[in-house]
């Protein structure tokens, strides 16, 4: 009989299960090993990339440290002359470009080398001003000093460097060099002079006054210092102080020609006639100084018009011809135009004066002088309302127009508006405390108001400036409240006859404070 398939015993079944499990385990182990090997490879790659980044970063840090050390060497000199509060990079300009990269080992300069280089780069010109003689050498010298190192530098060297930087337009370095010179006991006079003049030319009036005071304090006997101080004071409206500075004799021949010509205009505004005469005597002839000839001719004409001379004694036709030529040479010369109008006015040619000032020139609208003289023309021709309008326009343009304030005060007195006249005359005094006619007008206004004390004070102030006004006082309202003896007692004991015997200042082109 046939036999059937024997069923597997329990042991056989257990063995089969064990074999299957072993196979599965081997499969899992092999698969795990494969997976682990791939993960390890990825980890190795990531670590390698990280190491590469760390290496690159370390290299960059070493390079940066080396650059900082080079920059420290680069600024070894700058550490001495640049203050902690002034560490910004200098603004690039035509004369002061950004610093090039410094060499790893800076060069060393000595005093004599720097002095020789500066002498070859800058000098005083024929007009007395410090100028750049060799722009390339000047710029190269300054760049070399800023990039490198000075060895045992003296105060005089830093003073020269201050001038060099100033004339090249590097104000920050110039100031730093100047401070270093002062620290080392050297007074940088040429730097003070240069900085003052630059500030005046750029209308940085507060800076000009600060520098001028330094210059005048350090060199009180210097004509250049006194001239620049007077100009700076006038720019700031300190007319009384400017008058005091220019009152004593001054050696004008030692003042550089550009400053001398500006000072001449100021002396006209201050009515310093004796000083102006001394100044014009030092002006060179045209052949000696052709560059200053135009300004010289204008100044001489202005002196003849504004000075204390009778119109009949003034060669008016010659003055008019000179000014007409100057204006024809340069139609935009506002100063020549105003003086020509004044010459026409003094010659009685009112329509010519009006036409000269009534031109479409924007520069005329920013100055008080044209409006003041148009007011004078209208006043002379009987147009009182139009005259007052021009005078008010003049003081709106500039509160320093003392003559315009005086004209308004006179118009108010003519209308018997005495309180207003007093206020307007006080404004004239404030505009120019050294203007005798302003004090005199204030005295008359107070006399009209029957105020003896303020009238006496104002007259005393006027006589202190111009004693010759005493002769006119008795002919005004002052003679109604004071006796001749009382008027004489107001004259200062030390007073002497003034250069202007009439006290008439109306011919001043600036209305008292021009120039």
Secondary structure, 3 states (H helix, E strand, C coil): CCCCCCCCCHHHHHHHHHHHHHHHHHHHHHHHHHHHHHHHHHHHHHHHHHHHHHHHHHHHHHHHHHHHHHHHHHCCCHHHHCCCCCCCCCCCCCCCCCCCCCCCCCCEECHHHHHHHHHHHEEECCCCCEEECCHHHHHHHHHHHHHCEECCCCHHHHHHHHHHHHHCCCHHHHHHHHHHHHHCCCCCHHHHHHHHHHHHHCCCHHHHHHHHHHHHHHCCCCHHHHHHHHHHHHHCCCHHHHHHHHHCCCCHHHCCHHHHHHHHHHHHHCCCHHHHHHHHCCCCCCCCCHHHHHHHHHHHHHHHHHCCCCHHHCCHHHHHHHHHHHHHHCCCCHHHHHHHHHHHHHCCCHHHHHHHHCCCCHHHHHCHHHHHHHHHHHHHCCCHHHHHHHHHHHHHHCCCCHHHHHHHHHHHHHCCCHHHHHHHHHHHHHHCCCCHHHHHHHHHHHHHCCCHHHHHHHHHHHHHHCHHHHHHHCCCCHHHHCCHHHHHHCCCCCCCCCCCCCCCCCCCCCCCCCC
